[in-house]
Amino acid sequence: MRSLLLLLHRYVGLAIALFLALAGLTGSVLAFHHELDEWLNPGFYQTPGQGEPLGPGELVERIEQRYPRMQVWYMELPDEPQHSALLALVPRNDPGTGQPYAEKPVVRYLDPVTAAEVGSRHWGECCFAREKLVPFLLEFHYNLALPGSWGLWLMGIVAILWVLDCLVSQLLTFPRGRPFLRKWAPAWRIKRGHLHRATLDLHRASGLWLWLLLLPVAVSSVAMNLPEQVFKPAVSLFSPVPASVYQARSHLPAEALGTTTYGYRQAYAHALEHGRALGLHEPVTELYYSFQYNFYGAGFGEHDSPQGNAWVFFHGTDGSRLLGQEIPGRGSWGERFFQLQAPIHGGRILGLPGRLAIAVLGLVVAVLSVTGVAIWWRKRRAPARARARRLVEAG
């Protein structure tokens, strides 16, 4: 049994090592992605405007008047004074052809008081210019910046294998024989001496000491990449987790989805009404419209809330019709468990200490990947080195 587990750990680890190293290094940086992006691009975030901010509907109408071929699909309102509002725009359909205008999707930053534009960029473009760096790293960490759903599936499968490897690697550290704790104790230590011995100890001990952090992050990676395909069905074996509004409406015929009859002014009002009915007292800080499935989503609370924002989803034809809600601390325990995955993955669940822990953990994941490959390579080369030694001694 142990030899089987060892083979499983070796080859699963080798298969995912590169992906985990890249995810670990980028994740370490992205634990503070907002602060890093604001430091690199203060002009996108800091605004001089002082006074009463415009409503979301007014901001949307002004930017769409300025760019008539574009339409807003998502907006993020500031939760700090003298900070910009973010509006993401995509091209409208050309009435003459029925196809989208030849415009690139763009993110624009507006002074929330005057609606003056303070910056813009094409989100996720490669690579390392200061205005591109953080959005590119976010996309790369999430899906390797691959088109369509290829990256999501690839990183989701890597995450599943990572969960499996976390469990297998823990079992491999268990000693044979008794007393258990005394025999297990050396696995937690890094001994000085030979480089190979130190590398092996570093690989095993760092994984042991941080196992209770590594496993939750691995599980949350599955939830982030394959929520509807894998994570929710698995959790629903123990406690029900409803499908997202996206997933539920994707199964409806086009004629059943309806068409939108109102814009962001009314959507904001509907969001406030639904929020009050559900006992949500935080301000609306995110608002978006799904053109594909004809519904609005509204997020309540600070963007870095430890447990994640509360969300309500309502129909694009009849805004009083609530389609779904995701409110931290409510619903079945399966729903609550799912809602915690994003805060766990980014470390926000523990505030600043949690984000620092995620930054360090990302580096540890990279170290575990590199040392694992180094250990395998040395063992693979060991027979050749032994033969060379025998030849030298015989000669």
Steps between C-alpha positions, in 0.01 A plus 500: 500500500778743592682439173178576310453824693861592432457449126177700507665787685803495268318508169205719600752743648706500182191553285387808691836640620538767232141617531519516879829690491349761265177520702695527826725782381217700344272432797766630737500832314122512459430473874540879487397557140284807565769677702765408241288623210418827676869553576595435137210699354388769746338697219242225449385512859552842656260777401489869597122525499339604828129509557195281460572205267279442200270203499602181315239563231633849434858373469392231254295740288782751478764250394267337248417842351874560470554163327176419316633176351569359845279383788575443867472144627667542842571782739686522829425794728768635735488416869758771582473879455683658206526167321377422151209293377585216261278434199560209261363542148448266205399587142134534406356316203501693173131535395602466136683169533377356830866443595698680772681817401874457443588645840707333770351444846640766731504598867459872571556679831278799582496767766174405678421867569550647152503188274829627355712215363829456688633192319421195287654166407422174325472247782725195490724609214854367509719565686738705716431868439387652829142553385483139372691308767240434772203426266723265298621321815140459618398342169816288487453374856137413432520338156855543366355771272379226264195568279152373575460249780821307424697671775222460756477127437877455498554683828190334647640154424835606646314613815324162530832319467649738756229408753572131437874557534456690828323198649747247361806698610365522854452123514855444375646685799333262747760264652484124509495356849454650842524725694334706227584854618864424579556338162306777321700783663803482262271568203435850639868594517750625244838349574828656400753322288487358151316717242276216385403414857425867574291529182298193593445629854401846372246347261345275764516729806369814330207301363428361846523828688273679255270211410200656677540803274593318181195269497236778540667706227509194271129434567413865439689482169254234384211723610641801315558321169233230484220609735201366309675209331674343803492689828127555553401146393760357740385715793135429416559134586501621861299824492311665213666785310275659236634570153601858426257725317730478197480121506125487560418745221741337256256208476204721402399549136578847362134602487460424872784737597314812386660834418606787722251783547704731725851631555743554786298778667209264559733206566665691784157581648393135471827390665435729797143369533612138497781581740263662750260206475787261578639709785812617315612839627836537324518721190484356149860494376467276192234482231495308173268383225515163323418566134497127432253401770313826568550559871669752728733420789574738787774463760476660845786599731871571487697335222738334749235377742640209708208271418433629148232733375128427509343468155144520368391413146180625339323474166589738220140526381328523837746636754274416793546129425787367712684215328753412767716615788842420641527644849788397729379312805162409353363188335596136543842419641596394149414849371694659784799276431498599134472871586817475711718368219588835338590666835710192590680502166602863530560489878241771561316276745770582759555862400853631458666198675316269264614687191858496628468126558378452140794705369745276690307185407531581131878499535485171695294340222765603249776361726314170546463468122866572429635276777265218396636507145859521634448193720353303210783603266768396748338160556465452127869573452614288794538168307715669233721658766535163677604329175754775430643456851534122453680551169745743658565264788546201263737696279 
